[in-house]
């Protein structure tokens, strides 16, 4: 199992060894319910069966979860959440598939909005930047502008360099 986790970038740390991890339940039932990661660096993975698994993220990690559900008549729900795993004792929001919870950086519902955010993630990756390392403020900006129905600014290399410098100095 450790080899499989390492292939996904995880360390194989068991949850009992690190209770500070944020756990996310993922599911894949073809054409019924699909919860998957768009990006994120796993620290833990436990495959329950062919359709369900639980993954864990270290405090401070940023990750994106896409949730889709459908029935015989089409799509029932499509959502995308970009979340930050929190430290112990830090405030967080609860979500039904995240234990104990996480800081919500971006939350959109409805396929047109989900698609726009996925395109924003693709644009970040086109700059050869890992979406996990993007400034959390950028994801909040995208969320706020989409909520207001306004266009959002694209992420730039200059923004990324400034964000990395802020992290280095601890601001």
C-alpha positions in Angstrom: 0.0 0.0 0.0 2.9 2.4 0.7 4.1 2.1 -2.9 0.6 3.1 -4.2 0.6 6.1 -1.8 4.0 7.1 -2.9 2.9 7.1 -6.5 0.3 9.7 -5.6 2.8 11.8 -3.6 1.7 10.5 -0.2 4.0 9.3 2.6 2.0 6.4 3.9 1.5 7.9 7.3 -1.3 6.1 9.2 -4.0 8.4 10.7 -3.2 7.2 14.2 0.4 8.4 13.7 -0.7 11.8 12.7 -4.2 12.9 14.0 -3.6 16.4 12.6 -4.4 15.2 9.0 -7.5 16.4 7.3 -9.4 13.4 5.8 -11.5 13.5 2.6 -13.9 10.7 1.5 -13.9 10.1 -2.2 -16.4 8.0 -4.1 -16.7 6.9 -7.7 -20.0 5.2 -8.7 -20.1 5.6 -12.5 -22.9 8.0 -13.6 -24.3 8.2 -10.1 -22.0 9.9 -7.6 -18.4 10.9 -8.4 -16.2 12.8 -5.9 -12.6 13.2 -7.1 -9.5 15.3 -6.4 -8.6 17.9 -9.1 -5.3 18.7 -7.3 -3.6 18.1 -3.9 -0.7 16.4 -2.3 -1.8 13.3 -0.4 -0.2 12.4 2.9 -2.4 9.3 3.4 -4.6 7.1 1.3 -6.8 4.2 2.4 -8.7 2.4 -0.3 -11.9 1.0 1.2 -13.0 -0.8 -2.0 -13.0 -0.3 -5.8 -15.4 2.7 -5.4 -14.4 4.4 -2.2 -11.3 5.7 -0.6 -10.2 8.1 2.1 -7.3 10.5 1.6 -5.5 12.7 4.1 -3.8 16.0 3.8 -1.2 17.7 6.0 -2.1 21.0 7.8 -1.7 23.9 5.4 -2.2 21.8 2.3 -4.4 23.2 -0.4 -6.5 20.8 -2.5 -9.6 20.7 -4.8 -12.5 18.3 -4.7 -15.0 18.0 -7.5 -18.4 16.5 -6.6 -20.9 15.4 -9.2 -24.1 13.4 -8.8 -26.6 12.3 -11.4 -29.6 10.2 -11.9 -31.5 8.7 -14.9 -32.6 12.2 -15.9 -29.1 13.9 -15.9 -27.0 15.9 -13.5 -28.4 16.5 -10.1 -25.4 18.4 -8.5 -22.0 19.5 -9.6 -19.7 21.4 -7.2 -16.0 22.3 -6.8 -14.4 23.2 -3.5 -10.8 24.4 -3.1 -9.9 23.8 0.5 -7.0 24.3 2.9 -6.3 21.7 5.6 -6.2 23.4 9.0 -3.8 23.1 12.0 -5.2 21.7 15.2 -7.1 24.3 17.1 -7.5 26.5 14.0 -11.0 27.6 13.0 -12.6 25.6 10.1 -15.8 25.1 8.2 -17.5 21.7 8.2 -18.2 19.8 5.0 -20.0 16.5 4.7 -17.1 14.7 3.1 -14.2 16.3 5.0 -13.1 15.3 8.6 -12.9 17.3 10.7 -13.3 20.2 8.3 -11.2 22.7 6.3 -10.9 26.4 5.4 -13.0 27.0 2.3 -11.0 29.1 -0.2 -13.4 28.7 -3.1 -16.8 27.0 -3.4 -18.9 27.0 -6.6 -21.9 25.0 -7.7 -23.4 24.4 -11.1 -21.6 23.0 -14.1 -20.9 26.4 -15.9 -19.1 27.8 -12.8 -17.3 24.5 -12.1 -16.1 24.5 -15.6 -14.8 28.1 -15.3 -12.8 27.2 -12.2 -11.4 24.1 -13.9 -10.3 26.3 -16.7 -8.6 28.7 -14.2 -6.8 25.7 -12.7 -5.7 24.6 -16.2 -4.4 28.1 -16.8 -2.3 28.0 -13.6 -0.9 24.6 -14.7 -0.1 26.0 -18.2 2.2 28.5 -16.3 4.0 25.4 -14.9 2.8 26.3 -11.4 1.4 23.6 -9.1 -2.2 24.7 -8.2 -1.4 23.5 -4.6 1.2 26.3 -4.3 -1.1 29.1 -5.7 -1.7 31.9 -3.2 -4.9 31.2 -1.2 -5.8 34.8 -1.8 -6.1 34.1 -5.5 -8.6 31.3 -4.9 -10.6 33.6 -2.6 -10.5 36.3 -5.3 -11.9 33.9 -7.9 -14.6 32.8 -5.4 -15.7 36.3 -4.6 -15.7 37.5 -8.2 -17.7 34.5 -9.4 -20.2 35.0 -6.5 -20.6 38.6 -7.7 -21.0 37.5 -11.3 -17.9 39.4 -12.4 -14.8 38.2 -14.3 -11.8 37.3 -12.2 -8.1 38.1 -12.8 -5.9 35.4 -14.1 -3.0 34.2 -11.9 0.4 35.4 -13.0 4.0 34.4 -12.4 4.6 37.7 -10.7 1.8 37.1 -8.3 3.2 33.6 -7.6 6.7 34.9 -7.0 5.3 37.5 -4.5 3.2 34.8 -2.8 6.3 32.5 -2.4 8.3 35.5 -0.9 5.5 36.2 1.6 5.5 32.5 2.7 9.3 32.6 3.1 9.2 35.6 5.5 6.2 34.2 7.3 3.7 37.0 6.5 
